[in-house]
C-alpha cells in the first residue's frame, strides 16, 4: 500500500529538497502533489486525500498553523508535520494542540525525516488495514499497558493527539469520565539514577497504583515518572499523601509527588499534567520525598507579584546552539529580575532556579531525554536545596546550562560533521565545474545556503569560496609543473571561466603571478 504525501511550502527550493531528499517510492510512499500556499494545498487535499502533509510554518496569507486547522476540518485522520526553524521551536510546539502529528527543524535532517515518515506510515497502514472493532477489542484485553497504549497516553497528556482521536481513545480505555473533571498525580522516584533501575521500579510502582488505587488512566512516562489520572469528584484531598505512604510501606521507596488541581475536558488532561510537573519542581523548596499540591507551588510563586520573564525563545535558541555568552547573559538578566522582585526567601530562590533549569531542560525532549536524566535528579535537587545566596544560584545555573549546551553541541557536531563531509565530497567531485557554488552544494546536501555557509566556516575555518579557490589554485600549480598547457587552458580546466580572474586569484594565493611562477620553475 502506498502512503500519499503532499508537500506545502511557498519556497520551491524547499519543496524540491523534501521531494528529492528521501527515496519516497522505494519506501512505500507516493508524492501526490506540491503546493505553494495554504489555499492551493486545501484544493489538492480535497482532490487527492493525502495521508501525510508536510507544511512550512511561515507562509503568506495562510500560515502552517491555519492550514493545519483547515485540514482538520477536511480530514481528521490526515497526519500533519510542521517544518520550522530553531527560533520558532517553542511556537511550533503549540501546533500540537490543533492536531499536528510532529514537527521537524530546519535545516531538514533527511535521516530524521525518514524516521518520522516511516513511523507515520506504520500507523496509517495499521489503521487502514485493521477492522476498528477488532483492534479495540484486542487493545481492551491488554492488561499490561503495552507500548502502543503507553505511547498514545504520553502524546495525549502532552497535547499531541487530535481531540476526536483523544476522546475515542479515552472511551476505548474506559477513561472518558476524566473529561468531566480530573486530577493528575505525577510520581517521580528518588535515588534511582540508572535507566534500568528507574524502569524496573516504575513498572512495580505502576502495578501497585493500579492494584491499590484504581486510577482511570495510569502509565509510565518516558521520563520514568508514573502518571495517574483520577476523577476529581472521587479523589479526596489526601489521595496524594495516601499514595505516598503506600509506596513507602509496600515498595520501601522514596518518591516526590506532584498533584494537580481539578481540570476539565481534553485540554484539562493536558493542563493537569503541566500543573503536576510544576508542583514537582517545588520539591527544591519542600524537600526530597515530598507530596506537593499545585496550590502549594502557587503559594510560593505568588509571593512575587512581578513575573520573572526573559526572552525565552531567544534564550532556548542560545542553549540549543551552545552560544555560551548569550546564555550567560540571559542567566544574569534572569537573576537580576529575581533580585529586583524583592523576594529573597530561600524557597523562592530555589523555585526560580528550578524554573529556568526546567525550561532549558525542555530542549532535550525531542531527543527522548530529560533534564533530570541528563543532570542527575538527586544531584540537582541536592545542589538547589543548598542555595542560600544569589551567587550560589548563579553558579548552579551556569554549571547546569553548560551541561545542557554540551549535550546539544554533541548532537550538532555529529549532524554538522556529516553535512560537511557530504559537502566536501561534492566539492571534490565537481571542483572543475565552473557552476560550482554555495547554492549548488547546498542543494546537493539538502541544506539551507546561509546555514551551510555558517557551519562550513565554523568547521573548516574558512568560507566555502576560499576553500574552493585554494583547491583550484593547488590543482593549477600541479598542472603548471606537469604540463605545457596555456594559462587560459589551465583556468578552464580547473573551473575558472575568466583567465584574468584566475590570474588575480593565483597571485593572491601564491604571492606571485602565473608568469613569475613559471619563470621561477617552482
VEXDREN-2710 file (C-alpha; in Angstrom, 1 decimal):
% VEXDREN-2710
k/r/px/py/pz
1/UNK/0.0/0.0/0.0
2/UNK/1.3/3.4/-1.0
3/UNK/1.0/6.2/1.6
4/UNK/0.1/9.5/-0.1
5/UNK/2.2/12.6/0.7
6/UNK/1.6/16.3/0.0
7/UNK/4.4/18.9/0.3
8/UNK/3.5/22.5/1.1
9/UNK/6.0/25.4/1.1
10/UNK/6.0/28.8/-0.5
11/UNK/9.6/28.3/-1.5
12/UNK/10.1/26.0/-4.4
13/UNK/13.7/25.0/-3.4
14/UNK/12.4/23.7/0.0
15/UNK/9.8/21.6/-1.8
16/UNK/12.5/20.2/-4.1
17/UNK/14.7/19.4/-1.2
18/UNK/11.9/17.4/0.5
19/UNK/10.9/15.6/-2.7
20/UNK/14.5/14.7/-3.7
21/UNK/16.0/14.2/-0.2
22/UNK/14.2/10.9/0.5
23/UNK/13.5/7.8/-1.5
24/UNK/9.8/8.1/-1.3
25/UNK/8.7/5.5/-3.8
26/UNK/11.2/2.9/-2.6
27/UNK/9.9/3.2/1.0
28/UNK/6.2/2.9/0.2
29/UNK/5.2/6.5/-0.4
30/UNK/3.9/8.5/-3.3
31/UNK/4.0/12.3/-3.7
32/UNK/0.5/13.2/-4.8
33/UNK/1.3/16.9/-5.2
34/UNK/3.1/20.1/-4.1
35/UNK/1.5/23.4/-3.1
36/UNK/3.0/26.9/-2.8
37/UNK/0.2/28.2/-0.5
38/UNK/-2.3/27.1/2.1
39/UNK/-5.2/27.7/-0.3
40/UNK/-3.6/25.6/-3.0
41/UNK/-2.9/22.9/-0.5
42/UNK/-6.5/22.7/0.5
43/UNK/-7.6/22.2/-3.1
44/UNK/-5.1/19.3/-3.5
45/UNK/-6.3/17.8/-0.3
46/UNK/-9.9/17.8/-1.4
47/UNK/-9.0/16.1/-4.6
48/UNK/-6.1/13.7/-3.7
49/UNK/-6.8/13.0/0.0
50/UNK/-3.2/12.7/1.2
51/UNK/-2.3/10.7/4.3
52/UNK/0.5/13.0/5.3
53/UNK/1.0/16.7/4.8
54/UNK/4.4/18.4/5.2
55/UNK/3.9/22.2/5.6
56/UNK/6.2/25.1/6.4
57/UNK/5.0/27.1/9.4
58/UNK/5.6/30.5/7.7
59/UNK/3.7/31.2/4.5
60/UNK/1.9/34.3/3.3
61/UNK/-1.9/34.6/3.6
62/UNK/-2.3/31.3/5.4
63/UNK/0.5/30.0/7.7
64/UNK/1.1/26.4/8.6
65/UNK/-1.0/26.5/11.8
66/UNK/-4.0/28.0/10.0
67/UNK/-3.6/25.3/7.3
68/UNK/-3.5/22.6/9.9
69/UNK/-6.8/23.8/11.4
70/UNK/-8.4/23.7/8.0
71/UNK/-7.0/20.3/7.3
72/UNK/-8.6/19.0/10.5
73/UNK/-12.0/20.2/9.2
74/UNK/-11.5/18.4/5.9
75/UNK/-9.8/15.2/7.1
76/UNK/-9.4/14.4/10.8
77/UNK/-7.2/11.4/10.0
78/UNK/-4.6/13.2/7.9
79/UNK/-1.2/13.4/9.5
80/UNK/0.4/16.9/9.6
81/UNK/4.1/17.5/10.0
82/UNK/5.1/21.1/10.6
83/UNK/8.6/22.3/9.3
84/UNK/10.0/25.2/11.3
85/UNK/13.3/26.9/12.3
86/UNK/15.1/26.9/15.6
87/UNK/13.8/30.3/16.7
88/UNK/10.2/29.0/16.2
89/UNK/10.8/25.9/18.3
90/UNK/8.5/26.7/21.2
91/UNK/5.9/28.3/18.9
92/UNK/5.8/25.2/16.8
93/UNK/5.1/23.1/19.9
94/UNK/1.8/24.9/20.3
95/UNK/0.7/23.3/17.0
96/UNK/0.2/20.0/18.7
97/UNK/-3.0/21.4/20.3
98/UNK/-4.6/21.6/16.9
99/UNK/-3.6/18.1/15.9
100/UNK/-0.2/18.3/14.3
101/UNK/1.4/14.9/14.5
102/UNK/5.1/16.1/14.6
103/UNK/7.4/18.9/13.7
104/UNK/10.9/19.0/12.1
105/UNK/13.6/21.6/12.4
106/UNK/15.2/23.4/9.6
107/UNK/17.6/22.7/8.0
108/UNK/16.0/19.3/7.5
109/UNK/17.9/16.3/8.6
110/UNK/16.8/13.7/6.0
111/UNK/17.6/10.8/8.3
112/UNK/15.3/12.3/10.9
113/UNK/12.6/13.0/8.3
114/UNK/12.8/9.4/7.1
115/UNK/12.4/8.1/10.6
116/UNK/9.3/10.3/11.1
117/UNK/7.6/9.3/7.9
118/UNK/8.4/5.6/8.5
119/UNK/6.7/5.8/11.9
120/UNK/3.7/7.6/10.4
121/UNK/3.4/5.1/7.6
122/UNK/3.3/2.2/10.1
123/UNK/0.5/4.0/11.9
124/UNK/-1.5/4.7/8.8
125/UNK/-1.3/1.2/7.4
126/UNK/-2.3/-0.3/10.7
127/UNK/-5.4/1.9/10.8
128/UNK/-6.4/1.3/7.2
129/UNK/-5.9/-2.5/7.3
130/UNK/-7.4/-3.2/10.7
131/UNK/-11.1/-3.5/11.4
132/UNK/-11.7/-0.9/14.1
133/UNK/-13.9/-3.1/16.3
134/UNK/-11.3/-6.0/16.3
135/UNK/-8.5/-3.5/17.1
136/UNK/-10.4/-2.1/20.0
137/UNK/-11.3/-5.5/21.4
138/UNK/-7.7/-6.6/21.1
139/UNK/-6.4/-3.5/22.9
140/UNK/-9.1/-3.7/25.6
141/UNK/-7.9/-7.1/26.8
142/UNK/-4.3/-5.9/27.2
143/UNK/-3.8/-5.7/31.0
144/UNK/-0.2/-4.6/30.9
145/UNK/-0.3/-1.2/29.1
146/UNK/1.6/-2.2/26.0
147/UNK/4.0/0.1/24.1
148/UNK/1.3/1.3/21.7
149/UNK/-1.0/2.3/24.6
150/UNK/1.8/3.9/26.6
151/UNK/2.9/5.9/23.6
152/UNK/-0.6/7.1/22.9
153/UNK/-1.1/8.1/26.6
154/UNK/2.1/10.0/26.6
155/UNK/1.1/12.0/23.5
156/UNK/-2.3/12.5/24.9
157/UNK/-1.2/14.2/28.2
158/UNK/1.3/16.4/26.2
159/UNK/-1.5/17.6/23.9
160/UNK/-0.2/15.8/20.8
161/UNK/-3.4/13.9/19.9
162/UNK/-6.3/15.4/17.9
163/UNK/-9.4/15.9/20.1
164/UNK/-11.6/13.5/18.2
165/UNK/-9.0/10.7/18.4
166/UNK/-8.2/11.5/22.1
167/UNK/-11.9/11.2/23.0
168/UNK/-12.2/7.9/21.1
169/UNK/-9.1/6.5/22.9
170/UNK/-10.3/7.6/26.3
171/UNK/-13.6/5.7/25.6
172/UNK/-11.5/2.7/24.5
173/UNK/-9.6/2.7/27.7
174/UNK/-12.7/3.3/29.8
175/UNK/-11.4/6.7/30.9
176/UNK/-13.9/9.0/29.2
177/UNK/-15.3/10.2/32.6
178/UNK/-12.0/12.1/33.1
179/UNK/-13.4/14.7/30.7
180/UNK/-15.9/16.0/33.3
181/UNK/-13.2/16.6/35.9
182/UNK/-9.8/15.0/36.7
183/UNK/-6.6/15.4/38.7
184/UNK/-3.2/14.2/37.7
185/UNK/-0.8/12.7/40.2
186/UNK/2.8/12.7/39.0
187/UNK/5.2/10.4/40.8
188/UNK/9.0/10.6/40.5
189/UNK/11.2/8.0/42.2
190/UNK/14.1/9.3/44.2
191/UNK/17.6/7.8/44.3
192/UNK/17.4/5.6/41.1
193/UNK/19.7/7.2/38.5
194/UNK/20.3/4.3/36.1
195/UNK/17.7/3.8/33.4
196/UNK/17.5/0.1/34.1
197/UNK/16.6/0.7/37.8
198/UNK/14.2/3.5/37.0
199/UNK/12.4/1.3/34.5
200/UNK/12.3/-1.6/36.9
201/UNK/10.8/0.4/39.8
202/UNK/8.5/2.4/37.6
203/UNK/6.8/-0.8/36.5
204/UNK/6.4/-2.0/40.1
205/UNK/5.0/1.4/41.1
206/UNK/2.6/1.3/38.2
207/UNK/1.3/-2.1/39.2
208/UNK/0.9/-1.1/42.8
209/UNK/-1.1/2.1/42.0
210/UNK/-3.4/0.2/39.6
211/UNK/-4.0/-2.5/42.1
212/UNK/-4.5/-0.3/45.2
213/UNK/-6.0/2.9/43.9
214/UNK/-7.7/2.1/40.6
215/UNK/-7.0/5.3/38.5
216/UNK/-8.9/5.7/35.3
217/UNK/-5.7/6.2/33.4
218/UNK/-2.2/5.3/34.5
219/UNK/1.1/4.7/32.6
220/UNK/4.9/5.2/32.8
221/UNK/6.0/8.4/31.0
222/UNK/9.3/8.3/29.0
223/UNK/10.9/10.3/31.9
224/UNK/10.1/7.2/34.1
225/UNK/7.6/9.2/36.1
226/UNK/4.3/7.4/36.7
227/UNK/1.3/9.5/35.8
228/UNK/-2.1/8.5/37.4
229/UNK/-5.3/10.3/36.5
230/UNK/-8.3/10.1/38.8
231/UNK/-11.8/11.5/38.7
232/UNK/-11.8/14.8/40.6
233/UNK/-15.1/14.2/42.5
234/UNK/-13.9/10.7/43.6
235/UNK/-10.5/11.8/44.8
236/UNK/-10.2/13.4/48.3
237/UNK/-7.5/15.9/49.1
238/UNK/-5.4/13.3/50.8
239/UNK/-5.0/11.0/47.8
240/UNK/-1.5/12.1/47.0
241/UNK/-0.4/11.6/50.6
242/UNK/-2.1/8.1/50.7
243/UNK/-0.2/7.0/47.6
244/UNK/3.0/8.5/49.1
245/UNK/2.6/6.4/52.3
246/UNK/1.7/3.3/50.4
247/UNK/4.9/3.5/48.3
248/UNK/6.9/3.6/51.5
249/UNK/5.1/0.7/53.1
250/UNK/4.8/-1.6/50.1
251/UNK/7.9/-0.9/48.0
252/UNK/10.1/0.8/50.5
253/UNK/11.0/3.5/48.0
254/UNK/11.1/7.3/48.4
255/UNK/9.3/9.4/45.8
256/UNK/8.4/13.0/45.0
257/UNK/4.7/13.5/44.1
258/UNK/3.1/16.4/42.3
259/UNK/-0.7/16.8/42.5
260/UNK/-2.7/19.0/40.1
261/UNK/-5.9/20.8/40.7
262/UNK/-9.2/19.8/39.1
263/UNK/-9.2/20.3/35.3
264/UNK/-11.9/19.5/32.7
265/UNK/-12.1/18.4/29.1
266/UNK/-9.3/17.3/26.8
267/UNK/-7.4/20.5/27.4
268/UNK/-7.8/19.8/31.1
269/UNK/-6.0/16.5/30.8
270/UNK/-3.0/18.4/29.4
271/UNK/-3.3/21.2/31.9
272/UNK/-3.4/18.7/34.8
273/UNK/-0.2/17.1/33.7
274/UNK/1.6/20.5/33.4
275/UNK/0.4/21.5/36.8
276/UNK/1.7/18.3/38.3
277/UNK/5.1/18.9/36.7
278/UNK/5.2/22.4/38.2
279/UNK/4.3/21.0/41.6
280/UNK/7.1/18.5/41.3
281/UNK/9.5/21.4/40.6
282/UNK/8.8/22.8/44.1
283/UNK/10.5/19.8/45.7
284/UNK/13.6/22.0/45.9
285/UNK/11.6/24.1/48.4
286/UNK/9.7/21.3/50.3
287/UNK/12.5/18.8/50.2
288/UNK/13.1/15.4/48.7
289/UNK/10.4/12.8/49.3
290/UNK/7.5/15.4/49.5
291/UNK/4.0/15.3/48.2
292/UNK/3.3/18.7/46.8
293/UNK/-0.1/20.1/45.7
294/UNK/-0.2/22.6/42.8
295/UNK/-1.7/25.2/45.1
296/UNK/1.4/24.8/47.3
297/UNK/3.5/25.7/44.3
298/UNK/1.3/28.7/43.5
299/UNK/1.6/29.9/47.1
300/UNK/5.4/30.2/46.7
301/UNK/5.1/31.7/43.2
302/UNK/2.6/34.2/44.2
303/UNK/4.9/35.6/46.9
304/UNK/6.3/37.5/44.0
305/UNK/3.8/40.0/42.5
306/UNK/6.0/40.6/39.4
307/UNK/6.5/37.8/36.9
308/UNK/10.1/36.9/36.2
309/UNK/10.3/36.8/32.5
310/UNK/13.1/36.9/29.9
311/UNK/13.1/36.4/26.1
312/UNK/12.5/32.7/26.5
313/UNK/12.6/31.8/22.8
314/UNK/16.0/33.6/22.3
315/UNK/17.3/32.0/25.5
316/UNK/16.3/28.5/24.4
317/UNK/17.8/29.1/20.9
318/UNK/21.1/30.1/22.5
319/UNK/21.0/26.9/24.7
320/UNK/20.3/24.6/21.8
321/UNK/23.1/26.2/19.7
322/UNK/25.7/26.4/22.6
323/UNK/26.0/30.2/22.4
324/UNK/27.6/30.4/25.9
325/UNK/27.9/34.2/26.1
326/UNK/24.2/34.7/25.3
327/UNK/23.1/32.0/27.7
328/UNK/25.2/33.5/30.5
329/UNK/23.8/36.9/29.6
330/UNK/20.2/35.7/29.9
331/UNK/21.1/33.9/33.2
332/UNK/22.4/37.2/34.5
333/UNK/19.3/39.0/33.3
334/UNK/17.1/36.4/35.0
335/UNK/19.0/36.7/38.2
336/UNK/18.7/40.5/38.2
337/UNK/14.9/40.2/37.7
338/UNK/14.7/37.7/40.6
339/UNK/16.8/40.1/42.7
340/UNK/14.6/43.1/41.6
341/UNK/11.4/41.2/42.6
342/UNK/12.4/41.8/46.2
343/UNK/11.5/38.3/47.4
344/UNK/14.6/36.9/49.0
345/UNK/13.3/33.9/50.9
346/UNK/15.2/30.7/50.1
347/UNK/12.2/28.9/48.9
348/UNK/11.6/31.5/46.2
349/UNK/15.2/31.5/45.1
350/UNK/15.2/27.7/44.8
351/UNK/11.9/27.6/42.9
352/UNK/13.2/30.2/40.4
353/UNK/16.4/28.2/39.9
354/UNK/14.4/25.1/39.1
355/UNK/12.1/27.1/36.8
356/UNK/14.8/28.2/34.4
357/UNK/16.6/24.8/34.5
358/UNK/13.3/23.1/33.7
359/UNK/12.8/25.4/30.7
360/UNK/16.3/24.8/29.4
361/UNK/15.8/21.1/30.0
362/UNK/12.7/21.1/27.8
363/UNK/15.0/21.4/24.8
364/UNK/16.1/17.8/25.4
365/UNK/12.7/16.3/25.0
366/UNK/12.9/15.9/21.2
367/UNK/15.8/13.6/21.8
368/UNK/13.9/11.5/24.3
369/UNK/16.0/12.9/27.2
370/UNK/15.0/14.9/30.3
371/UNK/16.9/17.4/32.4
372/UNK/16.6/15.1/35.4
373/UNK/18.2/12.3/33.4
374/UNK/21.0/14.4/32.0
375/UNK/21.8/16.4/35.1
376/UNK/21.0/13.7/37.6
377/UNK/17.8/14.3/39.6
378/UNK/19.2/13.6/43.0
379/UNK/22.3/15.6/42.5
380/UNK/20.4/18.6/41.1
381/UNK/17.9/18.6/43.9
382/UNK/20.7/18.5/46.5
383/UNK/22.5/21.4/44.8
384/UNK/19.4/23.5/44.7
385/UNK/18.4/22.7/48.2
386/UNK/21.8/24.1/49.4
387/UNK/21.2/27.5/47.8
388/UNK/21.4/30.3/50.3
389/UNK/22.5/33.3/48.2
390/UNK/22.0/34.8/44.7
391/UNK/25.7/34.0/43.9
392/UNK/25.1/30.3/44.7
393/UNK/22.0/30.4/42.4
394/UNK/24.1/31.9/39.6
395/UNK/26.9/29.2/39.9
396/UNK/24.4/26.3/39.8
397/UNK/22.6/27.8/36.8
398/UNK/25.8/28.4/34.8
399/UNK/27.1/24.9/35.6
400/UNK/23.8/23.1/34.6
401/UNK/23.3/25.3/31.5
402/UNK/26.8/24.2/30.4
403/UNK/25.9/20.6/30.7
404/UNK/22.7/21.0/28.6
405/UNK/24.7/23.0/26.0
406/UNK/27.4/20.3/25.9
407/UNK/24.7/17.8/25.1
408/UNK/23.3/19.9/22.2
409/UNK/26.8/20.6/21.0
410/UNK/27.4/16.9/20.7
411/UNK/24.2/16.5/18.7
412/UNK/25.0/19.4/16.4
413/UNK/28.6/18.4/15.9
414/UNK/27.5/14.9/14.7
415/UNK/24.9/16.4/12.5
416/UNK/27.1/19.2/11.1
417/UNK/30.1/16.8/10.6
418/UNK/28.0/14.6/8.4
419/UNK/26.8/17.6/6.4
420/UNK/30.3/19.0/5.9
421/UNK/31.6/15.6/4.8
422/UNK/28.9/15.4/2.1
423/UNK/29.7/19.0/1.1
424/UNK/33.5/18.3/0.8
425/UNK/32.8/15.1/-1.2
426/UNK/30.6/17.0/-3.6
427/UNK/33.2/19.8/-4.0
428/UNK/35.9/17.3/-4.7
429/UNK/33.8/15.7/-7.4
430/UNK/32.8/19.0/-9.0
431/UNK/35.9/21.1/-8.4
432/UNK/36.4/21.8/-12.1
433/UNK/32.8/22.7/-12.8
434/UNK/32.5/26.4/-13.3
435/UNK/29.0/26.3/-12.0
436/UNK/30.1/25.0/-8.6
437/UNK/28.8/27.4/-5.9
438/UNK/27.4/27.6/-2.4
439/UNK/23.9/27.2/-4.0
440/UNK/24.7/24.1/-5.9
441/UNK/26.5/22.5/-2.9
442/UNK/23.6/23.4/-0.5
443/UNK/21.1/21.9/-3.0
444/UNK/23.1/18.7/-3.2
445/UNK/23.3/18.2/0.6
446/UNK/19.7/19.4/1.2
447/UNK/20.7/22.3/3.4
448/UNK/19.8/26.0/3.6
449/UNK/22.5/28.1/2.0
450/UNK/23.0/30.5/4.9
451/UNK/23.1/27.6/7.4
452/UNK/25.6/25.7/5.3
453/UNK/27.8/28.8/4.8
454/UNK/27.8/29.4/8.6
455/UNK/28.7/25.9/9.7
456/UNK/31.2/25.4/6.9
457/UNK/33.2/28.4/8.1
458/UNK/32.9/27.2/11.7
459/UNK/34.1/23.7/10.9
460/UNK/36.7/24.4/8.2
461/UNK/38.0/27.8/9.5
462/UNK/37.4/29.5/6.1
463/UNK/34.5/30.2/3.8
464/UNK/33.4/27.8/1.1
465/UNK/34.6/30.2/-1.6
466/UNK/38.0/30.4/0.0
467/UNK/38.2/26.7/0.3
468/UNK/37.2/26.0/-3.3
469/UNK/39.6/28.7/-4.6
470/UNK/42.5/27.2/-2.6
471/UNK/41.8/23.7/-4.0
472/UNK/41.6/25.1/-7.6
473/UNK/44.9/27.0/-7.3
474/UNK/46.6/23.9/-5.8
475/UNK/45.4/22.0/-8.9
476/UNK/46.6/24.8/-11.2
477/UNK/50.1/24.6/-9.6
478/UNK/50.2/20.8/-10.3
479/UNK/49.2/21.4/-14.0
480/UNK/51.8/24.2/-14.3
481/UNK/54.5/21.9/-13.1
482/UNK/53.5/18.8/-15.1
483/UNK/52.0/20.1/-18.4
484/UNK/52.6/22.6/-21.2
485/UNK/49.0/23.9/-21.1
486/UNK/48.5/27.6/-21.7
487/UNK/47.3/29.7/-18.8
488/UNK/43.7/30.1/-20.2
489/UNK/43.6/26.3/-20.8
490/UNK/44.6/25.7/-17.1
491/UNK/42.0/28.2/-16.0
492/UNK/39.2/26.5/-17.9
493/UNK/40.4/23.0/-16.7
494/UNK/40.2/24.0/-13.0
495/UNK/36.8/25.7/-13.2
496/UNK/37.6/29.4/-14.0
497/UNK/35.6/30.9/-16.9
498/UNK/37.9/34.0/-16.9
499/UNK/41.6/33.5/-17.2
500/UNK/42.2/37.1/-15.9
501/UNK/40.3/36.4/-12.8
502/UNK/42.3/33.2/-12.4
503/UNK/45.4/35.2/-12.5
504/UNK/44.2/37.5/-9.8
505/UNK/43.3/34.6/-7.5
506/UNK/46.6/32.9/-8.3
507/UNK/48.7/35.9/-7.2
508/UNK/46.6/36.4/-4.1
509/UNK/47.0/32.8/-3.1
510/UNK/50.7/32.2/-4.2
511/UNK/52.2/35.6/-3.9
512/UNK/53.5/35.8/-7.4
513/UNK/51.9/36.0/-10.9
514/UNK/51.4/32.9/-13.0
515/UNK/54.2/34.1/-15.4
516/UNK/56.6/34.7/-12.5
517/UNK/55.8/31.3/-11.1
518/UNK/56.5/29.6/-14.4
519/UNK/59.8/31.6/-14.9
520/UNK/61.0/30.7/-11.4
521/UNK/60.5/27.0/-12.1
522/UNK/58.9/26.5/-8.7
END
